[in-house]
Amino acid sequence: MMRIKTPKNGRVRRELEKRAPKLVETGKKTLILQGTKTSGTLNGVLSEIYHLKKGGAVRFTRKNDNIRPFESGGETSLEFFSLKTDCSLFVYGSHSKKRPNNLVIGRMYDHHVYDLVEVGVENFKSIESFNYDKKMAPRVGSKPFIAFVGEGFENVDELKHLKEVLLDLLRGEVVENINLAGVDRAYVCTAISSNKVYLTHCALRLKKSGTVVPRMELVEVGPSMDLVVRRHRLPNEGLRKEAMRTAKDQPKKKIKNVSSDAIEGTIGKIYIPDQKVGDVALPNKAKGVKRERREAKKKEANERASKKQRVESE
């Protein structure tokens, strides 16, 4: 019989609840690591990715000889590192004669490998190789624009898959509203061919346009590189359905005595108990009440006088 360990204090329990799968996920962290052999180009790529995702990434600099993402049994250490660092994305770099400057980007579900995309890096340019005004440099952690240019992202299966993975890797935390003045960077992905994508990082400059919406200019600030798609692995249908599962739309709780109408809008009923106005003591006697009493007394006096006259006449 397997023994299940339970947290002994509240701090551990809260930490485990943070790492547990959620219906609405928060920002995804990225694990960046390398294999037994890398190149100078690949080390630069991994460093630039870590710099762009600073605050939302974990970098391992030691060599890992037992990680082989596309082979059976080669994902055990990767899943262990994902569980240890609570990362749902990973970027793995390796270099060999058969696959030079190789980059594997993958996503995790419940700390198990969900899907994989393998690309080769070509024509890499670092941030230092670009000349621009340093005041325009994007702020760390700012929300980016992501543009995908080319029909290949809609027609080619490999590029479709790469688009999904790059979106998860670059977009950061998902938000509902965004301030246009705080957007200062953009990632532009251009499909050059059926298996090649040009990726570049640009800064945004807002200029006057004569309207409410400012005119935007792109200034390339790096890094930039060509990504050549080599291999990719999609998740099986059962795992995809489980990962895409969402909470059912729960019916709204009925509010008592409130109804909605298409024309009148929200209508509410208010129930007021009997106030018993006749039993309420008036603080001051109103003038109208005094006048009524005077008129009643005068009427009584007239009736008495008329009655007395009839009795005397008889």
Salt bridges, closest charged atoms under 4 A:
GLU15 OE2 - ARG19 NE 3.78
GLU75 OE2 - ARG233 NH2 2.96
GLU79 OE1 - HIS112 ND1 3.39
ASP115 OD2 - ARG107 NH2 2.54
ASP115 OD2 - HIS161 NE2 2.83
GLU118 OE1 - ARG99 NE 3.43
GLU118 OE1 - ARG231 NE 2.83
GLU122 OE1 - LYS196 NZ 3.59
GLU154 OE2 - LYS163 NZ 3.40
GLU164 OE1 - ARG107 NH2 3.49
ASP168 OD2 - LYS28 NZ 3.21
ASP168 OD2 - ARG107 NH1 2.98
ASP168 OD1 - ARG171 NH2 3.07
ASP184 OD2 - ARG139 NH1 3.88
GLU217 OE1 - LYS207 NZ 3.43
GLU217 OE2 - ARG215 NH1 2.89
